[in-house]
Amino acid sequence: MFKFDPFSREVDANPYPLYKRLRDDFPCYWSEDAGCWALSRYADIVAANQDWQSFSSAKGNMLDDIPERTGVTLGTSDPPRHDQMRNLIQSAFAKRNIEHLVAPATSIADEMIDHFIDAGRFEFIADFSSPLTVGVLSYVLGIPHDQYETLRRHVVLILQTDPETRKKTQASMDAFTWLKDYTAAQLEDRRKHPGDDLLSLLIAAEIEGQKLTEREIHMISLTLIMAGVESASSFMAMMALNLADYPDVRRRVVADPKLLATAMEESLRFNTSAQRFRRTATRDVELHGQTIHAGDKVLMCYGSGNRDERQFLNPDTYDIDRGPIRHLGLGTGKHFCVGVPIARLLVLAGMERLLKRIPEYHRTGDTLDWIPSTTFRSPVALGFEF
């Protein structure tokens, strides 16, 4: 009997065979274990994201979301407030020229590589992507750049869910409390000593008398820290993993660095770290012979949509010659990731330096441990030798 349980370790390890079965046989699937519907086809996911009136984000965008976040971040809100918040956040982003981040990103990447290049091996996340993303984040948000290990440890704990109890652990909730306090302290410092960092700009953002509320500023800032610390790092780790698993592609990119941008987009399609996001039905919806009832949780399986044969030719092939790709790796519709320009810049700068200085590398083990999460798919650690 077929079963898809987004809390299971099987899904963490390799969701793609299960996704294919969902798309082919159960495109609107009720998961009894998880208490949610799963949409797996590209067209259905895009349509549901566009129909925010029927598929709301305001009760959380993760299957196991923390209630304190809901309704006060971009990912957990609906129009009209979502649009007002997005405009205010984008006005803050617009005051920072992100091109100035290329130099520090490149410098930090080189500094990290210097630490392990003589060893002939490194752990990609702890030794490279995590300190790089937090280092760049320090320029964007003005947070201390030397706390990447502490920040990532807490963020990873927040994202985890116990696959047996299907609940956040006490360690997860303690980590969330720690990050709330950390963010509040950073914001208090900006109020006393405003600068040109993004936290200061969020506090000051105003359009036609509209401002972000104190709670919105707090939770949006916390979410930006989480995204910068973990999402960008995982995004880069999955790309490095793809290039390790497909050495011929990596050698093409090394020989022609202009291919790096297309390789990045194909990585976001082929093996995105952002696998699944939740919505809540606000009305009864008929889909593929099933009735999604008002109040039901609905899981948008972005990772499945990105492998949908109805949208992509040979979707299980890592092909950097696809041309423009309308993938779901960065979201879609009103919830397209607001931090995309910074994430793309950071990953391109980091991977460019890594591939220039270490063009040949391979994994140190055959199997990987994955962070237990209903939303994200990311290795706990990723060892390479060269």
N, C-alpha and C positions, 0 to 999 in steps of 0.2 A: 504493500500500500504506500503510495507516494505521500511524503510529508516534507513541508518546508517550514522550518522553525528558525527565524532570524536570531534567536538566542543561542543556537547550538554551535558547538565548536566545529562541526562539519561545515557550516556556512562560513565561519571565520576562515577555515583552512582553504576552501575552494568552492565558492558559490556557483561557478559558471555552469557545470553540468546540471545543477538544480534549476538555475535560471532558464536553461534551454527547455527543460521539461515544463516549467511554468509557462513559458511563451507558447509552446506548441500545444499543450493539452489543458492548461489551467490559467488562462491569461487574466482572469479575475478570480483569485484563489483565497479562500477563507482559511487562515491558519488558526486552528483550534488552540494549539499550544501558546501562540503569541497573542491571541485575541485581536487579530487584525486582518484586513484584506491586503493582498499583495498584487500590485499592478506591475507587469513585467515587460510589456511591449512598448517600444519607443513612442509610437503615436498616442497610445493611451496616457502615458506619463506626461507628454507635452500638453495634451488636451486638458488633463486634470490640473496641471500647473497653471494653465491659462484661465481655467474656470475656478478662480479663487472664491467665488460666491458659493460654490458647491463643495469645494475642498479647501477648508480653512486651515491656516497655520497658527491661528491665535491660541490654540490649546497645546502648542508645542510642536516642534519639527523633528524631534527624535522620539522613537518609540518609547524610550524610558527617560523622557525629558524631566528635568528638575523644575517643578512648578514655579519656583521663584523667577525663572527666566521668561515664562510665557507672557506674551502680550507686550513686551517691552524691548524686544530686539527686532532687527529686520527679519530674521528667519522665523520669528514667532509672532508675527502680526499680519494683519490684513489691511487693505485700503479702507478708509482714507488715511488712517494714521500711519500705515506703512509707507505710503508715498510721501507724507510730510517728513517722517524720520529719514527716509532715503535722501530726499532733497537736502536736508540739513547736514547729513553725514557727507554727501557728495560735495557740498559747499565747503566743508572742512578739508576734505581730501584735495579739492581744487586749489587750495591755498598753498599746497606743498608741491613743488616740482619734483616728481619722482626720479627724474634722470640723475639727480644729484646722489641717488642711492647706488648707482653703478660702481662708483669708485670705492665706497666703503665695503660693498658686497664682494667686490673683487679682492680687496685687501684682506678681508677677514677669511675668505676662501683660501687664499695663498698662505695666510698665517696658520690655518688649521692643517693644510697639506704639509707644511714645513714640519709639523709635529710628528707626522708618521711616515713621511716619504722614505726615510732610511730604514724603517722597520720591515717594509715589504708587505705589510698587512694593516688593516684598519677596520674599525666598526663604524659603518657609514653614518648611522644616526647619532651616536654619542660623540664621535670624533669629528663629524663634518656637518651634516645637515642641521642638527639641533643648535650647535653654537653659531652656525652661520645665520639661521633664521632669527634667533634671539638677538644676535648682534645687529642685524639690520633693523629688527623691531625696536631696538634701543634708539636708533636714529629717528624712527617714525613716531614712536610713542613717548620717547624720552625716559624709558625705564632703564634700570641698571643692566649693563650688558654682561656682567660676570655672574649672573644668577641662572644661566640657562639650564643647568642640571636640576636645580630646585624647581624652577618653573615647569620644565617638561615633566618631571616626576609627578607633580600635582595635577597637571592637565591630563596626563595619561590616566591617572587614577579616576579623575572625574568622568572620563569617557567610558570607563569600563562598567560592565554589568555582570553580576554573577550568573552564569548560564544555568545554574540549578535553581536558585531562588527567583530568577528573573527580576531582580531588584538591585538598585545601587547598594553597594556595601557601605558599612560604616566608614571605611577608609575613603571611599569615593565622596561621601558627604562631608567628611572632615577636610578633604582636599578642596572641595568647593567652598567651604567656610574660609579656609586659608586664602584662597584666591580672591574671594570677596573682600576680605580684610586688606589684602595686598593692594588690590585695585583701589579701594577706598582711600588708602594712605597715599597712593600716587595722585589721585584726584585732589585730595586735600592739599598736597604740596603744590599742584598746578594753580589752585585757586589763590594760594598765597604768593606763588612765584610763577605767574603765567609766562609761557615762552611761545615758540613757534612750532612746538611738537603737536601731534594730532590730538592728544588728550586735552591740551589747552584750547585747541581750535574747536573741539566738540563742546566744551563748556561755553565758549563764546558764540557758537554758531547761532545765527538768527536770520530768518527770512520773513519779511512783512510782519514782524512782531511775534512770529512763531519761534519757540525755542524747544530744545529737548528738556524733559522733566529731569529732576535729580535722579529718580530711579532709572529712567531710560539711559542717562549718561553713564550711570554705574554699570548696568548690565550690558550695554553696548560696548563699553570699554573693556569689561571682563571678557566678552565674546571676541573682541578684536585681539586681545592677548592670547586667548585660547587658539584662535585661528592662526595667528602668527607663530606661536610656539609649536603647535602640533600639526595643523592642517598643511601648512607650507612645507614643513619638514617631511611629513609623510608623502606629500605630493612629489617631492624630490627623491625620496627613498624609492618609491614605486618606479619612477623613471630610471633610476640607477639599476634597479632590479631588472627591468625590461631590457636594458642595454647589456646587462650581464648575460641574460638568458638568450639574447639574440646578438651574438658577437659580430656577425656579418653587418648588421645594421649599425652597431657601434663603430665599426671600422669605417663605414661610409661617412658617418657623422664626423669622425676624427679627421678624415681626409677632406671633408667639405663642411666646415663649421656652419655654413648657411643653412644646412639641413637640421640644425639643432632645434630651431623653433617648430618645424613640422614634426620632429620626433617627440617634442614635448606635447604637442596637441594629440598625437596618436597615442602617447602614453596615457593621457587623460581619458581617451576613449577606451583603450584596450584594457587598462588595469587601474582605474581610478581608485583613489583612497576614499572618496566620498561615494559610498555604495548605495545607501538607502536613507530616505527622509520620509517623515510621517506627515500626513494631513488628517483632518477630522471632517467627516461628511456632515454637512449642515442640512441636507435634505435626502430623501430616498433617490438613488441613482440606479438605473438599469444598465448593466454592462455585461456583454458576453453571456447573456442568459441568467445572470446573477443579480440579486438586489442588494446593493449597499444601502444600509439603513442610516437615517439621520443619527448622528452620534457615534457611528462606527469609526474606528481608527483605520486609516488606509496608508499602506506603506508603498512609496514610490521607489521601485528598485532601479535606480539610475544605472548601476553596474550592469544590469540585465538589458536595459534599453540600449546601452552602448554596444551590446553584442547581438542586437536584433537583426536577423537576416533580412527582415522586411525593410530595413533602413540602410544597412551597410553590406557591401559585397565582401564575402569571405571574412566575416566579422571576427573569427577566432585567429586571424593572422595579424601579426604586428607589422603593418605595412605603412611606411612613412611616405609612400608615393600616392596616397589617397587624394591629395589636394585638400581644398577647404572641407573641414569636418564640423558638422553641427552636432557635436557630442554633448553629453549631459554631465561631464566631469566637473563643471563649475556651476551647475544649476541651470535653470531655464525660466523664462517668463519673468515675473516680478521678483523672483528670488534668485536671479542671476547674481553671483557673488560680487559684492561691491569692492572687494580688495583684489580683484583679478589683475589689474595693471601691476601692482606691487608684487604679487605672487609670481607672475610671469617673469618680471624683471629679475627677481631674486633667483629663481630656478635657472634661468638662462645664464646669469652671471656665474652662479656656483658651478653648474655643470660644464660650462665652457672652460673654466680653470681646471676642474678635475680632469676632463678629457684631454686637455692640452698637456698636463703634467703627468697623468697616469692613463695613457691611451689604452692599455691592456690590463684588464683585471677580471677575476672570476670569483665566484662564491666559495666560501670556505666549507660549506656544508650542503647536504642535499635537501634538508628539510628546514622549515622556518616555524617559529612560534609566532602566533598572531595575537594582537591585543583583542580581548573579548569585548566586542562592541556591536550593537544592533545597527549602527550608523556607518562607522568608518572601518576600513580594512587596512591595517598597517602592521608590518612586522615589529615584534618587540625589539629585535636586534637584527642587523644585516652585516655579516662579516664578509670582507673581500681580501683577496691576496693579489699581489702583482709582482 
